[in-house]
């Protein structure tokens, strides 16, 4: 009789199977030797020694593609692969969350998403999302949503701390046709951003290959060649307002890579003000008195990346009528812009 595969804790309790998540780490060349369970407890957020040891015993930790024991001592350049077991996502539910609807017809909605709102439920943000709010607005439960194959019909995404316009399809035909417009690059997406410094030249196109960073999978990086690590990403930019040590940019996306604008502006050397992930909160010393307190106050006034999806232009998916919408700059970005103008351009006021 063959040995049966060992069940994990949730299966033994009769619960649904856990959803796996994989993490790959490469040990630094200068890392001092230490036990692998100790190393992973230090490197993995919210990891405990017991949970790491359990993963090692269950074969969910590989070093250079081989199973190891908890007392294995890591070596320079070891490649560690770890599989986490996460609880399955709860059923998506409707929530009465206020949303600003710019436009609505029988086939779609255009919503002005506030900064701080997550678009889709995900690990750590199962509720309070735009998807939950849309379910309530259109009056569908999860089963009806599944039958309609919408889940729900959010055609594209914005980062949690990016504000602005987003399209929501209300039926499968609209969803399919809008998705095709995005895939064929027929949707015009224009953003506004407040950035550090003033790009030179004042207008241009940024073209790189964007993919997940080898050091941190949550961060996107620019690579010189398209292929295994990156896909071509193209962004047009132009300076709308020169603010001496800052500038207001208009940006048009030609592709839709994750964190594209944020990664591109970091690559350009003009990080978005307030962008924690891509260097926009690193304090710069500006050549005027009390600049440090000015910058700190500015970042307190705008505790998120100063990026706003201002304009969306596309065709109505059924009638093919051209549609275009603009959302005004949100208050937090406008206040930050006014503070920069009053301090740097009109210091005597």
C-alpha positions in Angstrom: 0.0 0.0 0.0 1.4 3.4 -1.0 2.0 6.1 1.6 -0.7 8.8 1.4 0.5 12.4 1.2 0.6 14.1 4.6 -2.3 16.4 5.2 -1.6 19.9 6.5 -3.4 21.3 9.5 -6.4 22.8 7.8 -7.1 19.6 5.8 -6.9 17.6 9.0 -9.6 19.9 10.5 -11.8 19.5 7.5 -11.3 23.1 6.3 -10.9 24.2 2.7 -7.4 23.7 1.2 -5.1 26.6 1.8 -4.0 28.9 -1.0 -0.3 28.8 -1.5 2.0 31.8 -2.0 5.7 31.5 -3.1 8.6 33.6 -2.1 12.1 33.4 -3.5 15.2 34.9 -1.7 18.8 34.9 -2.7 21.3 35.1 0.2 23.7 38.0 -0.1 27.3 37.4 -0.9 28.3 39.0 2.4 25.7 37.2 4.6 27.2 35.6 7.7 26.4 31.9 8.0 23.4 31.1 10.2 20.6 28.5 10.6 18.0 28.7 7.9 15.1 28.9 10.3 16.7 31.9 12.1 17.5 33.6 8.7 13.9 33.2 7.4 12.4 34.4 10.6 14.5 37.6 10.2 13.8 38.0 6.5 10.1 37.2 6.1 7.6 39.7 7.5 5.3 38.3 10.3 7.2 34.9 10.2 7.7 33.0 13.5 10.4 30.5 14.2 7.8 27.8 14.8 6.0 28.5 11.5 9.3 28.5 9.6 10.3 25.2 11.1 6.9 23.7 10.3 7.3 24.8 6.6 10.8 23.2 6.5 9.5 19.9 7.9 6.7 19.8 5.4 9.1 20.4 2.5 7.9 23.9 1.7 11.4 25.3 2.0 13.9 24.5 -0.7 17.5 25.6 -0.9 19.0 25.4 -4.4 15.9 23.2 -5.2 16.7 20.7 -2.5 14.9 20.0 0.8 16.9 20.9 4.0 16.5 20.6 7.7 16.0 23.5 10.2 19.6 23.4 11.3 20.9 23.9 7.7 23.4 26.8 7.7 22.9 29.2 4.8 25.8 30.0 2.5 26.6 32.9 0.2 24.3 33.1 -2.8 22.0 30.3 -1.8 18.6 30.5 -3.5 15.8 29.8 -1.1 12.2 29.1 -2.2 9.5 29.1 0.4 5.8 28.3 -0.1 3.4 29.8 2.4 -0.1 28.4 3.1 -2.7 31.1 3.3 -6.4 30.9 4.2 -8.7 30.9 1.1 -10.3 34.2 0.2 -13.7 34.8 1.8 -16.7 35.3 -0.5 -16.9 38.8 -2.0 -19.8 40.6 -0.3 -21.6 43.9 -1.1 -20.8 46.8 1.2 -22.5 50.2 1.5 -19.4 52.3 0.8 -19.8 55.7 -0.8 -18.2 56.1 -4.2 -18.1 59.0 -6.6 -19.7 58.0 -9.9 -18.7 60.4 -12.7 -20.8 58.6 -15.4 -23.1 55.7 -15.6 -25.2 54.0 -18.4 -26.6 50.5 -18.9 -23.2 49.0 -19.7 -20.6 50.8 -17.6 -19.7 53.2 -14.8 -16.7 55.6 -14.5 -15.7 56.0 -10.8 -13.4 58.6 -9.3 -11.6 56.4 -6.8 -10.3 58.1 -3.6 -6.7 57.5 -2.5 -6.5 54.9 0.2 -9.2 52.6 -1.3 -8.0 49.2 -2.6 -9.6 48.2 -5.9 -9.8 44.4 -5.5 -10.0 42.3 -2.3 -6.6 40.7 -1.6 -4.7 39.2 1.3 -4.9 41.7 4.1 -7.7 43.7 2.4 -10.7 41.5 2.1 -13.3 44.2 2.8 -13.7 47.9 2.2 -12.6 47.7 -1.4 -14.0 49.3 -4.6 -15.2 45.9 -5.7 -17.3 45.6 -2.5 -18.8 49.0 -3.0 -19.6 48.2 -6.7 -21.5 45.1 -5.7 -23.7 47.1 -3.4 -24.3 49.8 -6.0 -25.3 47.4 -8.8 -27.3 45.3 -6.4 -25.8 41.9 -7.2 -24.7 39.2 -4.8 -21.6 37.0 -5.3 -23.6 34.1 -6.9 -25.2 36.5 -9.5 -21.8 38.0 -10.1 -20.3 34.6 -10.8 -23.1 33.7 -13.2 -22.6 37.0 -15.0 -18.9 36.2 -15.2 -18.1 39.8 -14.0 -16.4 39.2 -10.6 -16.9 42.3 -10.6 -16.3 44.1 -13.9 -13.4 46.3 -13.0 -11.5 46.5 -16.3 -8.2 48.0 -15.0 -6.6 48.9 -11.7 -5.2 51.8 -9.8 -2.8 51.4 -6.8 -4.3 51.8 -3.4 -2.8 55.3 -2.9 -3.3 56.5 -6.4 -6.5 58.5 -6.9 -8.6 59.0 -10.1 -10.7 57.5 -12.8 -11.5 53.8 -13.2 -13.9 52.0 -15.6 -16.4 49.3 -14.4 -18.3 47.1 -16.8 -21.8 46.1 -15.9 -22.3 43.1 -18.2 -20.0 40.5 -19.8 -20.2 42.0 -23.3 -19.1 45.4 -22.1 -16.4 43.8 -20.0 -14.9 41.9 -22.9 -15.0 44.8 -25.3 -13.5 47.3 -22.9 -10.8 44.8 -22.0 -10.0 44.5 -25.7 -9.8 48.3 -26.0 -7.2 48.3 -23.2 -5.3 45.4 -24.8 -5.2 47.2 -28.2 -4.0 50.4 -26.5 -7.1 52.4 -27.7 -7.9 53.8 -24.3 -6.2 57.2 -23.5 -5.0 57.4 -19.9 -3.6 60.7 -18.7 -2.2 61.2 -15.2 -1.0 64.2 -13.1 1.9 63.8 -10.7 3.9 66.1 -8.5 7.6 65.0 -8.6 11.0 66.0 -7.2 13.0 68.2 -9.5 12.3 69.3 -13.0 12.9 66.9 -15.9 15.2 68.0 -18.7 14.1 67.9 -21.4 10.7 69.2 -20.3 8.9 66.6 -22.5 9.8 63.1 -23.7 9.1 59.4 -23.7 10.4 56.9 -21.1 10.8 53.4 -22.5 12.1 50.6 -20.4 11.3 46.9 -19.6 9.4 46.6 -16.3 9.3 43.5 -14.2 9.4 42.4 -10.5 12.5 43.3 -8.7 14.9 40.3 -8.0 15.4 41.8 -4.5 11.7 42.5 -3.5 8.8 40.9 -5.4 6.5 43.8 -4.3 8.6 46.3 -6.1 8.8 46.8 -9.9 12.2 47.4 -11.5 13.4 48.6 -14.9 15.5 46.1 -16.9 17.6 46.9 -20.1 16.1 44.0 -22.2 12.7 42.6 -22.7 12.3 38.9 -21.8 12.4 36.8 -18.7 12.4 39.7 -16.2 10.6 42.6 -17.9 8.0 43.7 -20.5 8.2 46.8 -22.6 6.7 49.9 -20.9 6.2 53.3 -22.5 5.2 56.5 -20.8 5.0 60.0 -22.3 5.7 62.9 -19.9 5.6 66.7 -20.1 6.2 69.4 -17.5 3.0 71.4 -16.9 4.5 73.6 -14.2 8.1 74.3 -13.2 8.2 74.7 -9.4 12.0 75.1 -9.1 12.8 72.0 -7.0 9.5 70.3 -7.9 7.3 70.0 -11.0 3.8 69.1 -12.0 3.9 66.6 -14.8 1.3 65.3 -17.2 1.8 61.6 -18.1 0.2 59.4 -20.8 0.5 55.7 -20.6 0.9 53.6 -23.8 1.2 50.4 -21.8 -0.3 49.2 -18.5 2.5 47.6 -16.5 2.2 47.4 -12.7 3.5 50.5 -11.0 4.6 51.8 -14.5 4.5 55.5 -13.8 6.1 55.2 -10.4 8.9 53.0 -11.6 9.5 55.1 -14.7 9.8 58.3 -12.8 12.2 56.7 -10.3 14.2 55.6 -13.4 14.1 59.2 -14.7 15.4 60.4 -11.4 12.3 62.4 -10.6 10.4 60.3 -8.0 6.8 61.1 -7.2 6.4 63.2 -4.0 5.3 61.0 -1.2 6.0 57.6 -2.9 7.3 55.5 -0.1 8.2 52.5 -2.3 10.0 54.3 -5.1 12.0 56.9 -3.2 9.6 59.8 -3.0 9.8 60.3 0.8 13.6 60.5 1.0 14.3 63.9 2.5 16.2 66.3 0.2 18.1 69.3 1.4 16.9 72.3 -0.7 19.0 75.5 -1.0 16.9 77.7 1.3 16.5 78.2 5.0 14.2 75.8 6.9 13.9 73.6 3.9 14.0 70.4 6.0 10.9 71.5 8.0 9.2 72.6 4.8 9.7 69.1 3.2 8.6 67.3 6.4 5.4 69.4 6.5 4.8 68.8 2.8 5.1 65.0 3.3 2.7 65.2 6.3 0.2 67.2 4.2 0.4 64.5 1.4 1.0 61.1 3.1 0.8 59.1 -0.2 2.2 59.3 -3.7 1.1 62.5 -5.5 -0.4 60.6 -8.5 -3.8 61.1 -9.9 -5.5 59.4 -12.9 -7.0 62.6 -14.4 -8.4 61.7 -17.8 -9.9 58.6 -19.5 -11.0 58.5 -23.1 -12.5 55.4 -24.8 -15.4 54.2 -26.8 -18.7 53.1 -25.3 -18.5 49.3 -25.8 -22.0 48.8 -27.3 -22.8 52.0 -29.2 -19.1 52.8 -29.9 -19.7 56.4 -29.0 -16.5 58.2 -28.0 -16.4 59.1 -24.3 -14.0 61.2 -22.4 -13.9 62.1 -18.7 -11.8 64.2 -16.4 -11.5 64.1 -12.6 -10.2 67.3 -10.9 -7.1 67.1 -8.8 -7.9 65.8 -5.3 -7.7 68.2 -2.3 -4.5 66.7 -0.8 -2.5 67.1 -4.0 -4.0 70.6 -4.6 -3.0 71.6 -1.1 0.5 70.3 -1.5 0.8 72.1 -4.9 -0.4 75.4 -3.3 2.1 75.1 -0.5 5.0 74.5 -2.9 3.8 77.5 -5.0 3.5 79.8 -2.1 6.8 78.8 -0.5 9.1 78.5 -3.5 7.6 80.8 -6.1 6.2 83.5 -3.8 8.3 83.4 -0.7 7.3 86.9 0.5 3.6 86.1 0.5 
